[in-house]
Amino acid sequence: MDLETARFAGEHEGASLWLARGNDVAGVCLLVHVDDTDWASSCGGAAGPGTISGQTWTFIVVPDAGIAPAGYTAVSENVYTPTR
C-alpha cells in the first residue's frame, strides 16, 4: 500500500475508511480502522480489493463510475456497506 496516496473515504458506525493505491500502480487498497485492535486492510487490482470484513463490519470497494452492489448502501463514492 502506498500510504502517500491515502485519502479519507468516509466513516461508518465508528469505522474510518481510507483508500490508497497499491504498490502496483493499478491496485487499490482499503484500510478500515475502528480502534487499535479492530482494523484491517486489503488490496486488489484495478477493480479494488472486493469485500473486506471484520467482527462487526463489512465493506466493498467498487471502481470509479462502478455500479452500486444490490443490497448495499453507499458510505462514499467507492465504498459500500450492506444495508441493514
C-alpha positions in Angstrom: 0.0 0.0 0.0 1.3 3.4 -1.0 0.5 5.5 2.1 1.3 8.7 0.4 -1.7 8.3 -1.8 -4.2 7.6 1.0 -7.4 9.6 1.1 -10.1 9.6 3.6 -13.1 7.8 2.1 -15.7 8.2 4.9 -16.8 6.9 8.2 -19.5 4.4 9.1 -20.6 3.3 12.6 -17.2 4.2 14.1 -15.1 2.8 11.3 -12.8 5.2 9.5 -12.2 4.2 5.9 -9.2 5.1 3.8 -8.5 4.3 0.1 -4.9 4.2 -1.3 -3.1 3.0 -4.3 -1.5 -0.4 -4.0 2.2 -0.9 -4.7 1.1 -2.0 -8.1 0.0 1.2 -9.9 -3.3 -0.4 -11.0 -4.0 -1.7 -7.5 -6.5 -0.2 -5.0 -6.4 -0.7 -1.2 -8.9 -0.2 1.6 -7.9 0.4 5.2 -10.6 0.1 7.8 -9.8 1.4 11.3 -12.1 1.2 14.3 -9.5 1.1 17.1 -6.0 -0.3 17.7 -7.3 -3.9 17.9 -10.1 -3.7 15.3 -8.7 -2.8 11.9 -7.8 -4.4 8.6 -6.6 -3.6 5.1 -7.0 -5.3 1.8 -5.5 -4.6 -1.7 -6.6 -5.8 -5.1 -6.4 -5.0 -8.8 -7.9 -2.0 -10.6 -11.4 -3.2 -9.6 -10.5 -2.8 -5.9 -10.0 -5.2 -3.1 -13.5 -6.5 -3.3 -15.1 -7.3 0.1 -13.4 -6.8 3.5 -15.0 -7.9 6.7 -14.3 -7.6 10.5 -16.2 -8.7 13.5 -18.9 -6.0 13.3 -18.4 -4.6 9.8 -18.3 -5.4 6.1 -17.3 -3.1 3.2 -17.0 -3.5 -0.5 -15.0 -1.2 -2.9 -16.1 -0.5 -6.4 -14.2 1.4 -9.1 -15.0 4.9 -10.1 -18.3 5.0 -12.0 -18.9 1.5 -10.9 -22.4 0.2 -10.2 -23.6 0.1 -6.6 -24.0 -3.6 -5.5 -27.5 -4.7 -4.7 -28.3 -4.7 -1.0 -25.5 -2.2 -0.1 -25.6 1.4 1.0 -23.0 4.0 -0.1 -20.5 5.2 2.5 -18.7 7.1 -0.2 -18.4 7.2 -4.0 -16.4 4.0 -4.0 -17.1 2.2 -0.6 -20.4 0.4 0.3 -21.7 -1.5 3.3 -24.6 -3.9 3.5 -27.9 -2.3 4.0 -29.5 -3.2 7.4 
